[in-house]
Amino acid sequence: MKIEPLSKEKLDEAIDLLLEIFGSSSADIDDPRKWLPASLNPEDYKELYDSFGVGLVNYWVAIEKRKSNRYNRGLHFESG
């Protein structure tokens, strides 16, 4: 298994995974469609960060390659 920081390349897949597992509404304060992009570009989401008193948000993805060349994925969150 490989764990790596969330990247722009994995962003859409990570959002889709979270929505598939947990569901979400765009009105939810923890909507991954808000926070995952914001974690990659905090300067573009200063108002969102400030509105929740958040200084830093990081996400990691876990990727496990199977013999069939299919991947299992996971996501880890940390804020500070």
PyMOL Python script that loads the backbone (N, CA, C, O; Angstrom):
from pymol import cmd

cmd.read_pdbstr("""\
ATOM      1  N   MET A   1       0.843  -1.162   0.000  1.00  0.00           N
ATOM      2  CA  MET A   1       0.000   0.000   0.000  1.00  0.00           C
ATOM      3  C   MET A   1       0.895   1.233   0.000  1.00  0.00           C
ATOM      4  O   MET A   1       1.920   1.283   0.680  1.00  0.00           O
ATOM      5  N   LYS A   2       0.485   2.207  -0.768  1.00  0.00           N
ATOM      6  CA  LYS A   2       1.237   3.449  -0.874  1.00  0.00           C
ATOM      7  C   LYS A   2       0.353   4.585  -0.352  1.00  0.00           C
ATOM      8  O   LYS A   2      -0.805   4.705  -0.752  1.00  0.00           O
ATOM      9  N   ILE A   3       0.891   5.412   0.533  1.00  0.00           N
ATOM     10  CA  ILE A   3       0.166   6.561   1.059  1.00  0.00           C
ATOM     11  C   ILE A   3       0.868   7.810   0.560  1.00  0.00           C
ATOM     12  O   ILE A   3       2.081   7.965   0.707  1.00  0.00           O
ATOM     13  N   GLU A   4       0.084   8.696  -0.033  1.00  0.00           N
ATOM     14  CA  GLU A   4       0.657   9.916  -0.590  1.00  0.00           C
ATOM     15  C   GLU A   4      -0.296  11.082  -0.353  1.00  0.00           C
ATOM     16  O   GLU A   4      -1.500  10.881  -0.194  1.00  0.00           O
ATOM     17  N   PRO A   5       0.245  12.305  -0.329  1.00  0.00           N
ATOM     18  CA  PRO A   5      -0.634  13.468  -0.157  1.00  0.00           C
ATOM     19  C   PRO A   5      -1.629  13.556  -1.309  1.00  0.00           C
ATOM     20  O   PRO A   5      -1.331  13.165  -2.437  1.00  0.00           O
ATOM     21  N   LEU A   6      -2.799  14.067  -1.007  1.00  0.00           N
ATOM     22  CA  LEU A   6      -3.787  14.306  -2.051  1.00  0.00           C
ATOM     23  C   LEU A   6      -3.181  15.236  -3.090  1.00  0.00           C
ATOM     24  O   LEU A   6      -2.509  16.208  -2.747  1.00  0.00           O
ATOM     25  N   SER A   7      -3.420  14.938  -4.345  1.00  0.00           N
ATOM     26  CA  SER A   7      -2.902  15.761  -5.446  1.00  0.00           C
ATOM     27  C   SER A   7      -4.042  16.146  -6.368  1.00  0.00           C
ATOM     28  O   SER A   7      -5.134  15.582  -6.298  1.00  0.00           O
ATOM     29  N   LYS A   8      -3.775  17.110  -7.233  1.00  0.00           N
ATOM     30  CA  LYS A   8      -4.784  17.502  -8.221  1.00  0.00           C
ATOM     31  C   LYS A   8      -5.176  16.320  -9.093  1.00  0.00           C
ATOM     32  O   LYS A   8      -6.326  16.212  -9.519  1.00  0.00           O
ATOM     33  N   GLU A   9      -4.226  15.436  -9.357  1.00  0.00           N
ATOM     34  CA  GLU A   9      -4.495  14.265 -10.195  1.00  0.00           C
ATOM     35  C   GLU A   9      -5.472  13.288  -9.531  1.00  0.00           C
ATOM     36  O   GLU A   9      -6.232  12.612 -10.225  1.00  0.00           O
ATOM     37  N   LYS A  10      -5.460  13.208  -8.224  1.00  0.00           N
ATOM     38  CA  LYS A  10      -6.330  12.279  -7.483  1.00  0.00           C
ATOM     39  C   LYS A  10      -7.569  12.959  -6.915  1.00  0.00           C
ATOM     40  O   LYS A  10      -8.407  12.293  -6.305  1.00  0.00           O
ATOM     41  N   LEU A  11      -7.704  14.270  -7.101  1.00  0.00           N
ATOM     42  CA  LEU A  11      -8.774  15.040  -6.477  1.00  0.00           C
ATOM     43  C   LEU A  11     -10.167  14.521  -6.829  1.00  0.00           C
ATOM     44  O   LEU A  11     -10.952  14.217  -5.931  1.00  0.00           O
ATOM     45  N   ASP A  12     -10.482  14.417  -8.097  1.00  0.00           N
ATOM     46  CA  ASP A  12     -11.830  13.998  -8.500  1.00  0.00           C
ATOM     47  C   ASP A  12     -12.161  12.597  -7.997  1.00  0.00           C
ATOM     48  O   ASP A  12     -13.280  12.335  -7.557  1.00  0.00           O
ATOM     49  N   GLU A  13     -11.193  11.714  -8.064  1.00  0.00           N
ATOM     50  CA  GLU A  13     -11.410  10.341  -7.607  1.00  0.00           C
ATOM     51  C   GLU A  13     -11.640  10.299  -6.091  1.00  0.00           C
ATOM     52  O   GLU A  13     -12.484   9.543  -5.609  1.00  0.00           O
ATOM     53  N   ALA A  14     -10.893  11.107  -5.351  1.00  0.00           N
ATOM     54  CA  ALA A  14     -11.055  11.158  -3.895  1.00  0.00           C
ATOM     55  C   ALA A  14     -12.433  11.717  -3.523  1.00  0.00           C
ATOM     56  O   ALA A  14     -13.097  11.195  -2.627  1.00  0.00           O
ATOM     57  N   ILE A  15     -12.849  12.760  -4.203  1.00  0.00           N
ATOM     58  CA  ILE A  15     -14.184  13.325  -3.947  1.00  0.00           C
ATOM     59  C   ILE A  15     -15.259  12.289  -4.247  1.00  0.00           C
ATOM     60  O   ILE A  15     -16.175  12.092  -3.448  1.00  0.00           O
ATOM     61  N   ASP A  16     -15.152  11.630  -5.391  1.00  0.00           N
ATOM     62  CA  ASP A  16     -16.135  10.608  -5.755  1.00  0.00           C
ATOM     63  C   ASP A  16     -16.204   9.496  -4.717  1.00  0.00           C
ATOM     64  O   ASP A  16     -17.292   9.035  -4.370  1.00  0.00           O
ATOM     65  N   LEU A  17     -15.051   9.065  -4.220  1.00  0.00           N
ATOM     66  CA  LEU A  17     -15.004   8.008  -3.209  1.00  0.00           C
ATOM     67  C   LEU A  17     -15.721   8.449  -1.932  1.00  0.00           C
ATOM     68  O   LEU A  17     -16.536   7.702  -1.391  1.00  0.00           O
ATOM     69  N   LEU A  18     -15.426   9.641  -1.454  1.00  0.00           N
ATOM     70  CA  LEU A  18     -16.074  10.134  -0.241  1.00  0.00           C
ATOM     71  C   LEU A  18     -17.581  10.261  -0.418  1.00  0.00           C
ATOM     72  O   LEU A  18     -18.346   9.891   0.473  1.00  0.00           O
ATOM     73  N   LEU A  19     -18.006  10.779  -1.554  1.00  0.00           N
ATOM     74  CA  LEU A  19     -19.439  10.923  -1.800  1.00  0.00           C
ATOM     75  C   LEU A  19     -20.125   9.568  -1.898  1.00  0.00           C
ATOM     76  O   LEU A  19     -21.254   9.401  -1.437  1.00  0.00           O
ATOM     77  N   GLU A  20     -19.436   8.600  -2.502  1.00  0.00           N
ATOM     78  CA  GLU A  20     -19.998   7.252  -2.630  1.00  0.00           C
ATOM     79  C   GLU A  20     -20.164   6.594  -1.261  1.00  0.00           C
ATOM     80  O   GLU A  20     -21.175   5.942  -1.002  1.00  0.00           O
ATOM     81  N   ILE A  21     -19.186   6.762  -0.398  1.00  0.00           N
ATOM     82  CA  ILE A  21     -19.208   6.096   0.905  1.00  0.00           C
ATOM     83  C   ILE A  21     -20.090   6.841   1.904  1.00  0.00           C
ATOM     84  O   ILE A  21     -20.916   6.230   2.582  1.00  0.00           O
ATOM     85  N   PHE A  22     -19.918   8.148   1.995  1.00  0.00           N
ATOM     86  CA  PHE A  22     -20.582   8.908   3.054  1.00  0.00           C
ATOM     87  C   PHE A  22     -21.741   9.773   2.562  1.00  0.00           C
ATOM     88  O   PHE A  22     -22.587  10.182   3.358  1.00  0.00           O
ATOM     89  N   GLY A  23     -21.788  10.049   1.279  1.00  0.00           N
ATOM     90  CA  GLY A  23     -22.796  10.973   0.777  1.00  0.00           C
ATOM     91  C   GLY A  23     -22.512  12.370   1.291  1.00  0.00           C
ATOM     92  O   GLY A  23     -21.724  12.539   2.222  1.00  0.00           O
ATOM     93  N   SER A  24     -23.129  13.354   0.709  1.00  0.00           N
ATOM     94  CA  SER A  24     -22.948  14.722   1.166  1.00  0.00           C
ATOM     95  C   SER A  24     -23.848  15.633   0.363  1.00  0.00           C
ATOM     96  O   SER A  24     -24.214  15.338  -0.775  1.00  0.00           O
ATOM     97  N   SER A  25     -24.188  16.720   0.966  1.00  0.00           N
ATOM     98  CA  SER A  25     -24.932  17.772   0.303  1.00  0.00           C
ATOM     99  C   SER A  25     -24.005  18.973   0.195  1.00  0.00           C
ATOM    100  O   SER A  25     -23.140  19.167   1.049  1.00  0.00           O
ATOM    101  N   SER A  26     -24.177  19.774  -0.839  1.00  0.00           N
ATOM    102  CA  SER A  26     -23.326  20.952  -0.985  1.00  0.00           C
ATOM    103  C   SER A  26     -23.523  21.921   0.180  1.00  0.00           C
ATOM    104  O   SER A  26     -22.695  22.804   0.400  1.00  0.00           O
ATOM    105  N   ALA A  27     -24.617  21.759   0.925  1.00  0.00           N
ATOM    106  CA  ALA A  27     -24.873  22.604   2.089  1.00  0.00           C
ATOM    107  C   ALA A  27     -24.134  22.111   3.336  1.00  0.00           C
ATOM    108  O   ALA A  27     -24.034  22.851   4.315  1.00  0.00           O
ATOM    109  N   ASP A  28     -23.621  20.889   3.325  1.00  0.00           N
ATOM    110  CA  ASP A  28     -22.897  20.340   4.478  1.00  0.00           C
ATOM    111  C   ASP A  28     -21.596  21.112   4.697  1.00  0.00           C
ATOM    112  O   ASP A  28     -20.893  21.440   3.742  1.00  0.00           O
ATOM    113  N   ILE A  29     -21.282  21.397   5.957  1.00  0.00           N
ATOM    114  CA  ILE A  29     -20.059  22.153   6.230  1.00  0.00           C
ATOM    115  C   ILE A  29     -18.798  21.355   5.908  1.00  0.00           C
ATOM    116  O   ILE A  29     -17.737  21.936   5.677  1.00  0.00           O
ATOM    117  N   ASP A  30     -18.908  20.037   5.892  1.00  0.00           N
ATOM    118  CA  ASP A  30     -17.737  19.208   5.593  1.00  0.00           C
ATOM    119  C   ASP A  30     -17.806  18.605   4.186  1.00  0.00           C
ATOM    120  O   ASP A  30     -17.203  17.563   3.928  1.00  0.00           O
ATOM    121  N   ASP A  31     -18.521  19.241   3.297  1.00  0.00           N
ATOM    122  CA  ASP A  31     -18.667  18.744   1.929  1.00  0.00           C
ATOM    123  C   ASP A  31     -17.291  18.602   1.273  1.00  0.00           C
ATOM    124  O   ASP A  31     -16.557  19.583   1.162  1.00  0.00           O
ATOM    125  N   PRO A  32     -16.938  17.393   0.839  1.00  0.00           N
ATOM    126  CA  PRO A  32     -15.618  17.191   0.233  1.00  0.00           C
ATOM    127  C   PRO A  32     -15.420  18.000  -1.044  1.00  0.00           C
ATOM    128  O   PRO A  32     -14.284  18.254  -1.444  1.00  0.00           O
ATOM    129  N   ARG A  33     -16.509  18.406  -1.686  1.00  0.00           N
ATOM    130  CA  ARG A  33     -16.377  19.230  -2.891  1.00  0.00           C
ATOM    131  C   ARG A  33     -15.880  20.626  -2.560  1.00  0.00           C
ATOM    132  O   ARG A  33     -15.431  21.355  -3.445  1.00  0.00           O
ATOM    133  N   LYS A  34     -15.957  21.004  -1.281  1.00  0.00           N
ATOM    134  CA  LYS A  34     -15.405  22.282  -0.825  1.00  0.00           C
ATOM    135  C   LYS A  34     -13.983  22.094  -0.296  1.00  0.00           C
ATOM    136  O   LYS A  34     -13.042  22.768  -0.715  1.00  0.00           O
ATOM    137  N   TRP A  35     -13.864  21.139   0.653  1.00  0.00           N
ATOM    138  CA  TRP A  35     -12.636  21.056   1.442  1.00  0.00           C
ATOM    139  C   TRP A  35     -11.468  20.390   0.725  1.00  0.00           C
ATOM    140  O   TRP A  35     -10.323  20.785   0.942  1.00  0.00           O
ATOM    141  N   LEU A  36     -11.716  19.406  -0.110  1.00  0.00           N
ATOM    142  CA  LEU A  36     -10.584  18.787  -0.793  1.00  0.00           C
ATOM    143  C   LEU A  36      -9.899  19.760  -1.746  1.00  0.00           C
ATOM    144  O   LEU A  36      -8.674  19.873  -1.704  1.00  0.00           O
ATOM    145  N   PRO A  37     -10.640  20.474  -2.611  1.00  0.00           N
ATOM    146  CA  PRO A  37      -9.967  21.478  -3.444  1.00  0.00           C
ATOM    147  C   PRO A  37      -9.320  22.586  -2.600  1.00  0.00           C
ATOM    148  O   PRO A  37      -8.243  23.082  -2.931  1.00  0.00           O
ATOM    149  N   ALA A  38      -9.997  22.967  -1.501  1.00  0.00           N
ATOM    150  CA  ALA A  38      -9.447  24.013  -0.635  1.00  0.00           C
ATOM    151  C   ALA A  38      -8.126  23.584  -0.006  1.00  0.00           C
ATOM    152  O   ALA A  38      -7.250  24.417   0.231  1.00  0.00           O
ATOM    153  N   SER A  39      -7.981  22.294   0.265  1.00  0.00           N
ATOM    154  CA  SER A  39      -6.729  21.815   0.867  1.00  0.00           C
ATOM    155  C   SER A  39      -5.561  21.937  -0.101  1.00  0.00           C
ATOM    156  O   SER A  39      -4.413  22.063   0.324  1.00  0.00           O
ATOM    157  N   LEU A  40      -5.843  21.902  -1.388  1.00  0.00           N
ATOM    158  CA  LEU A  40      -4.782  22.009  -2.394  1.00  0.00           C
ATOM    159  C   LEU A  40      -4.459  23.455  -2.748  1.00  0.00           C
ATOM    160  O   LEU A  40      -3.363  23.750  -3.224  1.00  0.00           O
ATOM    161  N   ASN A  41      -5.410  24.356  -2.517  1.00  0.00           N
ATOM    162  CA  ASN A  41      -5.236  25.772  -2.868  1.00  0.00           C
ATOM    163  C   ASN A  41      -5.770  26.673  -1.759  1.00  0.00           C
ATOM    164  O   ASN A  41      -6.728  27.413  -1.984  1.00  0.00           O
ATOM    165  N   PRO A  42      -5.176  26.626  -0.572  1.00  0.00           N
ATOM    166  CA  PRO A  42      -5.730  27.372   0.557  1.00  0.00           C
ATOM    167  C   PRO A  42      -5.832  28.874   0.304  1.00  0.00           C
ATOM    168  O   PRO A  42      -6.746  29.524   0.813  1.00  0.00           O
ATOM    169  N   GLU A  43      -4.916  29.426  -0.466  1.00  0.00           N
ATOM    170  CA  GLU A  43      -4.958  30.864  -0.734  1.00  0.00           C
ATOM    171  C   GLU A  43      -6.212  31.259  -1.525  1.00  0.00           C
ATOM    172  O   GLU A  43      -6.681  32.392  -1.410  1.00  0.00           O
ATOM    173  N   ASP A  44      -6.750  30.345  -2.316  1.00  0.00           N
ATOM    174  CA  ASP A  44      -7.970  30.610  -3.083  1.00  0.00           C
ATOM    175  C   ASP A  44      -9.236  30.409  -2.258  1.00  0.00           C
ATOM    176  O   ASP A  44     -10.327  30.769  -2.699  1.00  0.00           O
ATOM    177  N   TYR A  45      -9.097  29.833  -1.062  1.00  0.00           N
ATOM    178  CA  TYR A  45     -10.250  29.522  -0.206  1.00  0.00           C
ATOM    179  C   TYR A  45     -10.106  30.165   1.171  1.00  0.00           C
ATOM    180  O   TYR A  45     -10.591  29.629   2.167  1.00  0.00           O
ATOM    181  N   LYS A  46      -9.441  31.310   1.220  1.00  0.00           N
ATOM    182  CA  LYS A  46      -9.186  31.978   2.494  1.00  0.00           C
ATOM    183  C   LYS A  46     -10.478  32.249   3.264  1.00  0.00           C
ATOM    184  O   LYS A  46     -10.518  32.080   4.483  1.00  0.00           O
ATOM    185  N   GLU A  47     -11.520  32.663   2.572  1.00  0.00           N
ATOM    186  CA  GLU A  47     -12.793  32.955   3.240  1.00  0.00           C
ATOM    187  C   GLU A  47     -13.376  31.696   3.898  1.00  0.00           C
ATOM    188  O   GLU A  47     -13.895  31.768   5.012  1.00  0.00           O
ATOM    189  N   LEU A  48     -13.294  30.555   3.223  1.00  0.00           N
ATOM    190  CA  LEU A  48     -13.779  29.294   3.786  1.00  0.00           C
ATOM    191  C   LEU A  48     -12.975  28.925   5.025  1.00  0.00           C
ATOM    192  O   LEU A  48     -13.550  28.584   6.059  1.00  0.00           O
ATOM    193  N   TYR A  49     -11.649  28.991   4.928  1.00  0.00           N
ATOM    194  CA  TYR A  49     -10.788  28.686   6.073  1.00  0.00           C
ATOM    195  C   TYR A  49     -11.114  29.605   7.248  1.00  0.00           C
ATOM    196  O   TYR A  49     -11.295  29.149   8.378  1.00  0.00           O
ATOM    197  N   ASP A  50     -11.186  30.917   6.960  1.00  0.00           N
ATOM    198  CA  ASP A  50     -11.435  31.887   8.025  1.00  0.00           C
ATOM    199  C   ASP A  50     -12.799  31.695   8.678  1.00  0.00           C
ATOM    200  O   ASP A  50     -12.943  31.896   9.884  1.00  0.00           O
ATOM    201  N   SER A  51     -13.803  31.306   7.886  1.00  0.00           N
ATOM    202  CA  SER A  51     -15.152  31.165   8.438  1.00  0.00           C
ATOM    203  C   SER A  51     -15.248  30.032   9.462  1.00  0.00           C
ATOM    204  O   SER A  51     -16.165  30.012  10.282  1.00  0.00           O
ATOM    205  N   PHE A  52     -14.302  29.091   9.414  1.00  0.00           N
ATOM    206  CA  PHE A  52     -14.301  27.982  10.370  1.00  0.00           C
ATOM    207  C   PHE A  52     -13.100  28.034  11.313  1.00  0.00           C
ATOM    208  O   PHE A  52     -12.911  27.131  12.128  1.00  0.00           O
ATOM    209  N   GLY A  53     -12.300  29.075  11.207  1.00  0.00           N
ATOM    210  CA  GLY A  53     -11.134  29.208  12.071  1.00  0.00           C
ATOM    211  C   GLY A  53     -10.095  28.133  11.817  1.00  0.00           C
ATOM    212  O   GLY A  53      -9.388  27.712  12.732  1.00  0.00           O
ATOM    213  N   VAL A  54     -10.007  27.691  10.568  1.00  0.00           N
ATOM    214  CA  VAL A  54      -9.078  26.630  10.191  1.00  0.00           C
ATOM    215  C   VAL A  54      -7.847  27.250   9.555  1.00  0.00           C
ATOM    216  O   VAL A  54      -7.956  28.138   8.709  1.00  0.00           O
ATOM    217  N   GLY A  55      -6.675  26.781   9.964  1.00  0.00           N
ATOM    218  CA  GLY A  55      -5.438  27.298   9.395  1.00  0.00           C
ATOM    219  C   GLY A  55      -4.824  26.392   8.352  1.00  0.00           C
ATOM    220  O   GLY A  55      -4.112  26.857   7.462  1.00  0.00           O
ATOM    221  N   LEU A  56      -5.093  25.093   8.453  1.00  0.00           N
ATOM    222  CA  LEU A  56      -4.460  24.129   7.553  1.00  0.00           C
ATOM    223  C   LEU A  56      -5.316  22.884   7.464  1.00  0.00           C
ATOM    224  O   LEU A  56      -5.825  22.399   8.475  1.00  0.00           O
ATOM    225  N   VAL A  57      -5.476  22.367   6.261  1.00  0.00           N
ATOM    226  CA  VAL A  57      -6.186  21.108   6.041  1.00  0.00           C
ATOM    227  C   VAL A  57      -5.351  20.273   5.083  1.00  0.00           C
ATOM    228  O   VAL A  57      -4.984  20.742   4.006  1.00  0.00           O
ATOM    229  N   ASN A  58      -5.054  19.052   5.467  1.00  0.00           N
ATOM    230  CA  ASN A  58      -4.303  18.128   4.609  1.00  0.00           C
ATOM    231  C   ASN A  58      -5.069  16.824   4.475  1.00  0.00           C
ATOM    232  O   ASN A  58      -5.699  16.357   5.423  1.00  0.00           O
ATOM    233  N   TYR A  59      -5.006  16.253   3.302  1.00  0.00           N
ATOM    234  CA  TYR A  59      -5.589  14.934   3.049  1.00  0.00           C
ATOM    235  C   TYR A  59      -4.528  14.046   2.424  1.00  0.00           C
ATOM    236  O   TYR A  59      -3.654  14.518   1.698  1.00  0.00           O
ATOM    237  N   TRP A  60      -4.615  12.757   2.712  1.00  0.00           N
ATOM    238  CA  TRP A  60      -3.746  11.770   2.099  1.00  0.00           C
ATOM    239  C   TRP A  60      -4.606  10.694   1.471  1.00  0.00           C
ATOM    240  O   TRP A  60      -5.709  10.414   1.941  1.00  0.00           O
ATOM    241  N   VAL A  61      -4.104  10.097   0.417  1.00  0.00           N
ATOM    242  CA  VAL A  61      -4.795   8.969  -0.200  1.00  0.00           C
ATOM    243  C   VAL A  61      -3.941   7.724  -0.023  1.00  0.00           C
ATOM    244  O   VAL A  61      -2.713   7.787  -0.084  1.00  0.00           O
ATOM    245  N   ALA A  62      -4.590   6.608   0.192  1.00  0.00           N
ATOM    246  CA  ALA A  62      -3.928   5.317   0.289  1.00  0.00           C
ATOM    247  C   ALA A  62      -4.288   4.532  -0.963  1.00  0.00           C
ATOM    248  O   ALA A  62      -5.463   4.379  -1.297  1.00  0.00           O
ATOM    249  N   ILE A  63      -3.280   4.043  -1.642  1.00  0.00           N
ATOM    250  CA  ILE A  63      -3.492   3.334  -2.900  1.00  0.00           C
ATOM    251  C   ILE A  63      -2.855   1.953  -2.784  1.00  0.00           C
ATOM    252  O   ILE A  63      -1.678   1.811  -2.455  1.00  0.00           O
ATOM    253  N   GLU A  64      -3.665   0.952  -3.064  1.00  0.00           N
ATOM    254  CA  GLU A  64      -3.174  -0.419  -3.023  1.00  0.00           C
ATOM    255  C   GLU A  64      -3.410  -1.049  -4.389  1.00  0.00           C
ATOM    256  O   GLU A  64      -4.551  -1.184  -4.831  1.00  0.00           O
ATOM    257  N   LYS A  65      -2.348  -1.425  -5.039  1.00  0.00           N
ATOM    258  CA  LYS A  65      -2.481  -2.057  -6.342  1.00  0.00           C
ATOM    259  C   LYS A  65      -2.714  -3.549  -6.143  1.00  0.00           C
ATOM    260  O   LYS A  65      -1.974  -4.218  -5.423  1.00  0.00           O
ATOM    261  N   ARG A  66      -3.741  -4.048  -6.786  1.00  0.00           N
ATOM    262  CA  ARG A  66      -4.043  -5.478  -6.734  1.00  0.00           C
ATOM    263  C   ARG A  66      -3.433  -6.162  -7.944  1.00  0.00           C
ATOM    264  O   ARG A  66      -3.018  -5.502  -8.897  1.00  0.00           O
ATOM    265  N   LYS A  67      -3.380  -7.471  -7.905  1.00  0.00           N
ATOM    266  CA  LYS A  67      -2.828  -8.240  -9.027  1.00  0.00           C
ATOM    267  C   LYS A  67      -3.592  -7.987 -10.323  1.00  0.00           C
ATOM    268  O   LYS A  67      -3.031  -8.098 -11.413  1.00  0.00           O
ATOM    269  N   SER A  68      -4.859  -7.652 -10.200  1.00  0.00           N
ATOM    270  CA  SER A  68      -5.679  -7.441 -11.385  1.00  0.00           C
ATOM    271  C   SER A  68      -5.487  -6.039 -11.973  1.00  0.00           C
ATOM    272  O   SER A  68      -6.196  -5.653 -12.903  1.00  0.00           O
ATOM    273  N   ASN A  69      -4.516  -5.267 -11.425  1.00  0.00           N
ATOM    274  CA  ASN A  69      -4.268  -3.882 -11.820  1.00  0.00           C
ATOM    275  C   ASN A  69      -5.408  -2.944 -11.431  1.00  0.00           C
ATOM    276  O   ASN A  69      -5.478  -1.814 -11.915  1.00  0.00           O
ATOM    277  N   ARG A  70      -6.289  -3.406 -10.568  1.00  0.00           N
ATOM    278  CA  ARG A  70      -7.311  -2.528 -10.002  1.00  0.00           C
ATOM    279  C   ARG A  70      -6.761  -1.986  -8.692  1.00  0.00           C
ATOM    280  O   ARG A  70      -5.888  -2.596  -8.074  1.00  0.00           O
ATOM    281  N   TYR A  71      -7.262  -0.870  -8.285  1.00  0.00           N
ATOM    282  CA  TYR A  71      -6.752  -0.209  -7.094  1.00  0.00           C
ATOM    283  C   TYR A  71      -7.822  -0.102  -6.020  1.00  0.00           C
ATOM    284  O   TYR A  71      -8.993   0.133  -6.316  1.00  0.00           O
ATOM    285  N   ASN A  72      -7.409  -0.275  -4.771  1.00  0.00           N
ATOM    286  CA  ASN A  72      -8.238   0.068  -3.621  1.00  0.00           C
ATOM    287  C   ASN A  72      -7.768   1.436  -3.169  1.00  0.00           C
ATOM    288  O   ASN A  72      -6.575   1.733  -3.230  1.00  0.00           O
ATOM    289  N   ARG A  73      -8.686   2.271  -2.719  1.00  0.00           N
ATOM    290  CA  ARG A  73      -8.325   3.611  -2.325  1.00  0.00           C
ATOM    291  C   ARG A  73      -8.907   3.940  -0.957  1.00  0.00           C
ATOM    292  O   ARG A  73      -9.940   3.410  -0.548  1.00  0.00           O
ATOM    293  N   GLY A  74      -8.218   4.820  -0.276  1.00  0.00           N
ATOM    294  CA  GLY A  74      -8.692   5.319   1.005  1.00  0.00           C
ATOM    295  C   GLY A  74      -8.279   6.766   1.154  1.00  0.00           C
ATOM    296  O   GLY A  74      -7.503   7.281   0.348  1.00  0.00           O
ATOM    297  N   LEU A  75      -8.783   7.416   2.164  1.00  0.00           N
ATOM    298  CA  LEU A  75      -8.503   8.832   2.370  1.00  0.00           C
ATOM    299  C   LEU A  75      -8.299   9.078   3.849  1.00  0.00           C
ATOM    300  O   LEU A  75      -9.026   8.531   4.678  1.00  0.00           O
ATOM    301  N   HIS A  76      -7.309   9.901   4.189  1.00  0.00           N
ATOM    302  CA  HIS A  76      -7.030  10.284   5.581  1.00  0.00           C
ATOM    303  C   HIS A  76      -7.041  11.794   5.664  1.00  0.00           C
ATOM    304  O   HIS A  76      -6.591  12.467   4.737  1.00  0.00           O
ATOM    305  N   PHE A  77      -7.551  12.342   6.763  1.00  0.00           N
ATOM    306  CA  PHE A  77      -7.700  13.772   6.949  1.00  0.00           C
ATOM    307  C   PHE A  77      -6.960  14.224   8.195  1.00  0.00           C
ATOM    308  O   PHE A  77      -6.921  13.511   9.198  1.00  0.00           O
ATOM    309  N   GLU A  78      -6.369  15.424   8.126  1.00  0.00           N
ATOM    310  CA  GLU A  78      -5.741  16.041   9.292  1.00  0.00           C
ATOM    311  C   GLU A  78      -5.892  17.541   9.160  1.00  0.00           C
ATOM    312  O   GLU A  78      -5.698  18.084   8.072  1.00  0.00           O
ATOM    313  N   SER A  79      -6.231  18.216  10.228  1.00  0.00           N
ATOM    314  CA  SER A  79      -6.294  19.671  10.196  1.00  0.00           C
ATOM    315  C   SER A  79      -5.457  20.223  11.324  1.00  0.00           C
ATOM    316  O   SER A  79      -5.147  19.527  12.291  1.00  0.00           O
ATOM    317  N   GLY A  80      -5.097  21.477  11.188  1.00  0.00           N
ATOM    318  CA  GLY A  80      -4.291  22.095  12.219  1.00  0.00           C
ATOM    319  C   GLY A  80      -4.464  23.577  12.237  1.00  0.00           C
ATOM    320  O   GLY A  80      -3.849  24.261  13.055  1.00  0.00           O
TER     321      GLY A  80
END
""", "prot")
cmd.dss("prot")
cmd.show_as("cartoon", "prot")
cmd.util.cbc("prot")
cmd.orient("prot")
